[in-house]
Structure formats: structure tokens, C-alpha cells
Amino acid sequence: MRPELFRLGDVGFPAYFVLLLVGFLFAIAVGAATSRRMGINPDVIVDLGISMLIAGVLGGRLLHVIADGYFWDYVHLCTDPSQVNWPLEKAECLSKTYDGVWDAAKNVCHPKERDCLAWAKFWAGGLTYYGGLIAAVAVGWWQTRKEKLPLGKAADLAGFAIPVGLGFGRIGCLLAGCCFGAPCSLPWALSFPGRSSASEAQWKAHLLTSKYLPSLPVHPTQIYESLASLAIAAICMLWVFPRKRYDGHVFVVFAILYAIVRFFLEFLRRDDRGGFLALSTSQWISLVIAAAMIALHARLAQKTRLG
């Protein structure tokens, strides 16, 4: 596990954010190169991609804050840090790294200082993919109208560019130790080091006697999703794109395939998830997106047949 990919001076660069950024910059480059064959100015696609990337980061952060179960921690960090419990031992709590306040009565660590901007520090980790996708699509729709780009053609570029970026981003999740899976005994199961998110979650679930122990072997759900995303990108680029029946077809197929993959992968994940009625937030969003995209496909395919 390598939460920080590298450091410049005192500034650490989280693996997840760096690889997510690299992935989507690569995806923008792929989209710009392909746009030439579609008669679209690549410079416009680069501007569109950067706008969608920024919107995606902001949207991903907001949904994380609201739906992943940390909302009140961010509120209390600003209003009353004593209500925030850090899962640290006393020595760690009082170390220079954390500089917390040890509550001997409750045997927990609290932050010492208020931080009303903690919710906005996306570079420190905590981005939700679907929040990013929804925000990016909304900004993309607005900008295509502003630039008078064919919406369907631009969406088709995103249909294989987005999963390429996500394939890189999930490797960042693997290095950061987040988005881990359920314990398993499969030959390819991974064990994360002590004090990782997986170890802490298993300690809280009484599967480990200490969070400082390596985690039990778990499903590498980050690798599953990375491989699935790259496979979706290949299907959309090499199979669907040359055979598309209408503009926007590639994006519709991507959205449906990813929603299916994400829905089932959520059953294997064991990191903190928001949820309702036994399904996670991402599973509910997957169902809504799949249903909407299937309905859109039926409508656009019929419109194409009627000519």
C-alpha cells in the first residue's frame, strides 16, 4: 500500500488523486485524437475534457461528503472537534503526525483544531465516482450547447474516454488502500498492511485483534473495477463505435455496462458505504442510470429507424 505516490518538499501527492488525474488527462488526449476523425476541433475537446475533469472532482467530493457517511464528521470538524473520533492509539494521537487530543474517559482521540475547510480538501482523499460522473455530464452538456458541438458525438467520445480514466483511477485506489473488498481465500486475494483502511475496518468488525495487524486477505475490488473499466473502454471504442446506430450510442452502452459492473461489485466491497434498504448509494444510482440509459436507447434507436 502506498497512499502517497510521491512528495515534493512537505507536500504529499496521494496515489488515488494522482493516478485519477493522469488517467483522465490520458482520456482527454484519446478523445482529442479521435475527434479529428469525426470532424470536431480537438482544441474544443481538450477544453471540454478539462471542464468535465474539474466538475468531476468537485462532484465526486460533494457526493462523498454527503452520502459516504462522513457528513457529520465534516460538520463537527468545523463546529466541535471533540465530537469527531479518530481511530488512533494514544501514542499516535499525541504524535507530531496527528497532534490530537486524547480523551482518557472515552479512550478515543479527537482533533485539536477546527477545520471548516476539511470537506473541500479533495486531494487528501474521498471522491465518489458517481458524483463525479453526474457533475461532469452536466457540465459537458452545458458546454456542448455553449460551443454548439453535436451533443451525441461529444458523448460518444466520453463513452470510451471516461472508462479509460477510471481504469487508472482504481489503481490509485489500490495503492491508497481504499475501496477494498470482503475477506476471501481466493489465490489472488490481497492483504493490506496494518493501519490500512482494510485493517481498521476488520478490527472494528472484530475480525482482527488489532488494527496494527495486516488485514485478512480480501477481494481486490480495485483491480476488478480497473480491468472491467478498461474492458468497457475497449468494447466501446473497438466494437460499438464503428457500429453505432445513432450519435450517443457509445455513451449509452458505456453507462449501462458500467452500471451493471458497479452494481455487482458493490456486494464485494467492505469500505464505508452510504446505503438505504440493503443497497449502497452507488447501487441505487446504478439502477437509476441503467434504467434511464435503456429507456434512452429505445427512444433513440426507434427514432433512427423511423428516420
KAVEN-V233502 format. One record per residue. N is the residue number from 1. PHI is phi in whole degrees, 0 to 359 (none if undefined). Layout:
BEGIN
n;phi
N;PHI
N;PHI
END
This chain:
BEGIN
n;phi
1;none
2;218
3;303
4;256
5;287
6;196
7;230
8;239
9;67
10;267
11;260
12;265
13;246
14;300
15;301
16;299
17;291
18;296
19;289
20;298
21;296
22;299
23;299
24;282
25;293
26;296
27;297
28;298
29;296
30;297
31;297
32;294
33;295
34;288
35;298
36;300
37;290
38;259
39;76
40;249
41;297
42;300
43;298
44;293
45;293
46;298
47;300
48;297
49;296
50;294
51;298
52;292
53;297
54;298
55;298
56;296
57;296
58;295
59;294
60;296
61;291
62;297
63;292
64;300
65;298
66;278
67;249
68;269
69;93
70;248
71;305
72;288
73;296
74;293
75;296
76;291
77;300
78;269
79;260
80;204
81;302
82;292
83;269
84;260
85;255
86;272
87;281
88;234
89;283
90;301
91;298
92;293
93;303
94;270
95;288
96;295
97;297
98;254
99;49
100;265
101;245
102;273
103;261
104;295
105;295
106;260
107;60
108;224
109;253
110;240
111;298
112;275
113;251
114;289
115;214
116;281
117;250
118;301
119;297
120;268
121;277
122;296
123;292
124;275
125;110
126;104
127;228
128;255
129;303
130;294
131;298
132;294
133;297
134;296
135;294
136;295
137;296
138;297
139;293
140;298
141;298
142;296
143;287
144;295
145;294
146;295
147;273
148;59
149;273
150;295
151;301
152;297
153;294
154;296
155;296
156;296
157;299
158;294
159;298
160;248
161;285
162;299
163;295
164;297
165;299
166;293
167;301
168;291
169;300
170;290
171;293
172;299
173;299
174;299
175;293
176;281
177;85
178;267
179;58
180;282
181;257
182;284
183;302
184;204
185;244
186;291
187;301
188;263
189;298
190;244
191;246
192;265
193;292
194;303
195;72
196;281
197;301
198;294
199;296
200;296
201;295
202;289
203;294
204;296
205;274
206;64
207;268
208;233
209;278
210;208
211;285
212;272
213;276
214;300
215;291
216;297
217;303
218;229
219;299
220;280
221;298
222;297
223;290
224;305
225;288
226;298
227;296
228;296
229;295
230;293
231;295
232;298
233;300
234;295
235;299
236;292
237;282
238;266
239;248
240;286
241;304
242;290
243;244
244;300
245;267
246;200
247;294
248;103
249;299
250;297
251;295
252;298
253;296
254;304
255;297
256;293
257;297
258;293
259;300
260;294
261;300
262;294
263;302
264;282
265;296
266;300
267;293
268;265
269;279
270;230
271;283
272;298
273;230
274;287
275;189
276;201
277;54
278;71
279;242
280;285
281;304
282;294
283;292
284;296
285;295
286;300
287;297
288;295
289;295
290;300
291;296
292;295
293;290
294;296
295;295
296;295
297;299
298;300
299;292
300;289
301;294
302;296
303;298
304;293
305;296
306;284
307;74
END
